[in-house]
Amino acid sequence: MSMSIAFATAATPRGLIHYADAGKGPAVLSLHGAMGGTDQGMILARVTAADAGRVIAPARPGYPGTPLSSGGTPEAQADLYAALLDHLGLDKVAVIAVSGGGASALMFALRHPGRCRGLVLISACAGPEPMPLPIGFRLMVLLARWPAFVGWMKGRAARNPDRISTRSIPDREQQRVLQADPVAMPLYRQLRAGLFDRLPERLPGTENDIGVTRRQDFALPEIGLPCLVVHGTHDPLLPYDRHGAELARRISGAQLLRVEGGGHAAIFTHRALIAPCVAGFLAGL
């Protein structure tokens, strides 16, 4: 995305919401996942080629610039997005969401179907996920409350960005493909290094998202909108059979892009497969 990005905070009837706004044309609402923010919403749009028109990338409640009080549930977050569209004078948007952003995207489609042109769900949750979180992730969330740890990790990322960028992808071949991708690798490096900017401010939303994945269920058959589901078959956090395949099965008419061997970061490791499919789906809307 070569156009400039504007950042603003809207005081809506549903609460404060910080957002990034870039580009012109048909609008896409880009919803980041856990440990995210407006930065990751913009990265999501760029790596999936969803940035052909206008991109609105809000910080979901509990992330930098948007208080958790603006919406702790997927229902409240969906209503907050509708209020943001009112603030921006937008009638309809397409929605793209990754991981923890999927719950509020589903609720937006259910609660505001007249304002949603279509839905792209990437590595998203179909319902309650009982699998325990990886120990490493839980430890990082705990240590992230210590400024000294955050400073050390930020310096480590700056000194060796490629090591930080690939350590969460165990497959060596996928690491090689990612490192050779002139689009995906800089974006993935930016995402990983950016985690340590305002890291403590990303924790309330992340912990809230974790709680949502443990308890939330969705009336998926009631979604009557065009939908594209993208999910890796080796996703360790949200297993394919329980989530990607289930979303495609229960949402009537949904298209499924099954990413063979893809993990939770499939949008980066399999960008060459995913981006044209997402761009084509959005253009078709």
C-alpha positions in Angstrom: 0.0 0.0 0.0 1.7 3.2 -1.2 -0.9 5.7 -0.1 -0.7 7.6 3.1 -2.4 6.3 6.3 -4.4 8.6 8.5 -5.0 7.8 12.2 -7.9 9.1 14.2 -10.1 8.3 17.2 -13.9 8.5 16.9 -16.2 9.2 19.8 -19.2 7.1 18.8 -22.4 6.4 20.7 -21.0 2.9 21.3 -17.7 4.2 22.7 -14.3 5.4 21.6 -12.5 3.6 18.8 -9.1 4.3 17.3 -8.6 3.5 13.6 -6.4 3.8 10.6 -7.8 4.9 7.2 -6.1 4.6 3.9 -6.9 4.6 0.2 -10.0 5.2 -1.9 -12.7 3.1 -3.5 -14.8 0.2 -2.1 -14.1 0.0 1.6 -12.8 -3.0 3.5 -12.9 -3.3 7.3 -9.7 -5.1 8.3 -9.9 -6.7 11.7 -6.7 -7.8 13.4 -6.2 -10.7 15.8 -4.7 -11.1 19.2 -1.7 -8.9 20.2 -2.8 -6.6 17.4 -3.8 -3.0 16.7 -4.2 -0.7 13.7 -0.7 -1.6 12.6 -1.6 -5.3 12.2 -5.0 -4.5 10.6 -3.1 -2.6 7.8 -0.6 -5.5 7.5 -3.5 -8.0 7.2 -4.9 -5.9 4.3 -1.6 -5.6 2.5 -0.4 -9.2 2.8 -3.8 -10.6 1.5 -4.1 -8.0 -1.3 -7.3 -6.6 0.3 -5.9 -3.1 -0.1 -7.1 -2.4 -3.6 -9.6 0.2 -2.4 -10.1 1.9 0.9 -9.0 0.1 4.1 -10.4 0.9 7.5 -8.3 -0.8 10.2 -9.7 -0.2 13.7 -8.0 -1.1 16.9 -10.5 -3.5 18.5 -11.4 -2.9 22.1 -8.6 -3.5 24.5 -5.9 -2.7 22.0 -3.9 0.5 21.6 -6.1 3.5 21.4 -9.5 1.7 22.0 -10.5 1.0 25.6 -11.9 -2.4 26.4 -14.9 -0.7 27.8 -15.9 0.1 24.2 -16.8 -3.6 23.7 -15.8 -6.7 25.5 -18.0 -9.0 23.6 -18.2 -9.8 19.9 -21.7 -8.4 19.8 -20.6 -5.1 21.3 -17.6 -4.9 19.0 -19.9 -5.5 16.0 -22.1 -2.6 17.1 -19.0 -0.5 17.6 -17.9 -1.1 14.0 -21.4 -0.1 12.7 -21.1 3.1 14.8 -17.6 3.7 13.2 -19.1 3.3 9.7 -21.8 5.9 10.7 -19.0 8.2 11.8 -17.2 7.8 8.5 -20.4 8.1 6.4 -20.0 4.6 5.0 -23.0 2.5 4.2 -21.4 -0.9 3.4 -18.1 -2.6 3.7 -16.5 -5.9 3.0 -14.9 -7.4 6.1 -11.6 -9.3 6.4 -10.6 -10.8 9.7 -7.8 -12.9 11.0 -7.7 -15.2 14.1 -9.2 -13.3 17.2 -10.8 -10.7 14.9 -13.1 -13.4 13.4 -15.6 -13.5 16.3 -16.6 -9.9 16.0 -16.6 -10.2 12.1 -19.1 -13.0 12.4 -21.2 -11.0 14.8 -21.1 -8.0 12.4 -22.4 -10.2 9.6 -25.1 -11.5 11.9 -26.2 -8.2 13.5 -25.6 -5.8 10.6 -26.0 -7.9 7.4 -27.2 -4.9 5.4 -23.9 -3.2 6.0 -21.6 -6.1 5.1 -20.9 -6.9 1.4 -19.1 -10.0 2.2 -16.8 -11.8 4.7 -13.3 -13.1 4.6 -12.3 -15.3 7.6 -8.7 -16.3 7.9 -7.5 -18.7 10.6 -10.7 -17.8 12.5 -12.7 -19.5 15.2 -15.9 -21.3 14.5 -16.9 -21.9 18.2 -15.5 -22.7 21.6 -11.9 -23.9 21.5 -10.9 -26.1 24.5 -7.2 -26.6 23.5 -4.8 -25.1 26.1 -2.8 -22.1 25.0 0.9 -22.9 24.3 3.1 -22.4 27.3 5.4 -20.0 25.5 2.5 -17.7 24.7 1.2 -17.7 28.3 4.7 -17.0 29.5 5.1 -14.1 27.1 1.8 -12.6 28.2 3.0 -12.8 31.8 6.4 -11.3 31.2 5.0 -8.6 28.9 3.9 -6.7 32.1 7.6 -6.0 32.9 9.1 -3.0 31.0 12.6 -4.5 31.2 11.5 -7.7 29.4 9.7 -5.7 26.7 12.8 -3.5 26.2 15.0 -6.6 26.0 12.7 -8.3 23.4 12.4 -5.1 21.3 16.2 -4.8 21.2 16.6 -8.5 20.4 14.1 -8.1 17.5 16.0 -5.1 16.2 19.4 -6.9 16.3 18.2 -10.0 14.6 14.8 -9.4 12.8 14.9 -12.5 10.6 15.4 -14.9 13.5 12.5 -13.3 15.5 10.4 -13.4 12.3 10.8 -17.1 11.7 11.0 -18.7 15.2 7.2 -19.0 15.4 7.2 -21.0 12.1 8.7 -24.4 12.8 8.5 -25.7 9.2 11.9 -25.1 7.5 10.5 -25.1 4.0 7.9 -22.6 5.0 10.6 -20.4 6.5 12.5 -20.6 3.3 9.5 -19.6 1.2 8.7 -16.8 3.5 12.2 -15.4 3.5 12.3 -15.4 -0.3 8.9 -13.6 -0.6 9.6 -9.9 -1.3 6.1 -8.9 -0.1 5.4 -11.2 2.8 8.8 -11.2 4.5 9.0 -7.5 5.2 5.4 -7.4 6.4 6.0 -10.4 8.7 9.2 -8.8 10.1 7.2 -5.6 10.6 4.4 -7.5 12.4 6.8 -9.4 14.7 8.9 -6.4 15.6 5.8 -4.2 16.1 4.5 -6.5 18.8 6.9 -4.8 21.2 5.6 -1.3 20.6 3.0 -0.5 23.2 2.9 -4.2 24.2 1.3 -3.7 27.6 -1.6 -1.9 25.8 -2.2 -5.0 23.7 -2.7 -7.3 26.6 -6.3 -6.4 27.7 -7.7 -7.1 24.3 -5.6 -10.3 23.9 -6.8 -11.7 27.2 -10.4 -10.8 26.3 -10.0 -12.5 22.9 -8.7 -15.7 24.7 -11.8 -15.7 26.9 -14.1 -15.3 23.9 -12.5 -18.3 22.1 -13.2 -20.4 25.2 -16.9 -19.7 25.5 -18.4 -18.0 22.3 -20.7 -19.8 19.9 -22.2 -18.4 16.7 -25.4 -18.9 14.7 -23.4 -19.7 11.6 -26.3 -21.0 9.5 -28.0 -17.6 9.8 -25.2 -15.9 7.9 -26.5 -15.3 4.4 -23.6 -13.3 2.9 -20.8 -14.2 0.5 -18.1 -15.7 2.6 -14.5 -16.9 2.0 -12.9 -19.1 4.6 -9.1 -19.5 4.5 -7.5 -21.9 7.0 -4.3 -23.9 7.2 -4.6 -27.7 7.7 -1.7 -27.6 10.3 -3.0 -24.6 12.4 -1.9 -25.4 16.0 -4.0 -22.8 17.7 -7.4 -23.3 15.9 -7.3 -26.8 14.3 -8.6 -27.0 10.8 -11.3 -29.6 11.3 -12.9 -27.8 14.3 -12.7 -24.3 12.8 -11.9 -23.8 9.1 -13.8 -26.8 7.8 -16.6 -26.1 10.3 -17.1 -22.5 9.2 -17.3 -23.5 5.6 -19.7 -26.3 6.4 -22.1 -24.3 8.5 -22.1 -21.0 6.6 -24.4 -21.6 3.6 -22.6 -21.1 0.3 -19.2 -20.3 1.8 -16.1 -20.8 -0.3 -13.2 -22.7 1.4 -9.6 -22.3 0.6 -7.9 -25.2 2.4 -4.2 -24.3 2.8 -2.3 -27.6 2.8 0.3 -27.6 5.5 -0.4 -24.1 6.5 -0.2 -23.0 10.1 -1.7 -20.0 12.0 0.6 -17.7 10.0 -0.5 -19.1 6.6 -1.3 -15.6 5.2 2.5 -15.0 5.2 3.9 -18.5 4.4 1.3 -19.1 1.7 0.8 -15.6 0.5 1.2 -16.6 -3.2 -1.8 -18.9 -2.8 -4.0 -16.8 -0.5 -3.6 -13.3 -1.8 -5.0 -13.8 -5.3 -7.9 -15.8 -3.9 -8.8 -13.0 -1.4 -8.3 -10.3 -4.0 -10.6 -12.1 -6.5 -13.3 -12.7 -3.9 -13.4 -9.1 -2.9 -13.4 -7.9 -6.5 -16.3 -10.2 -7.2 -18.4 -8.5 -4.5 
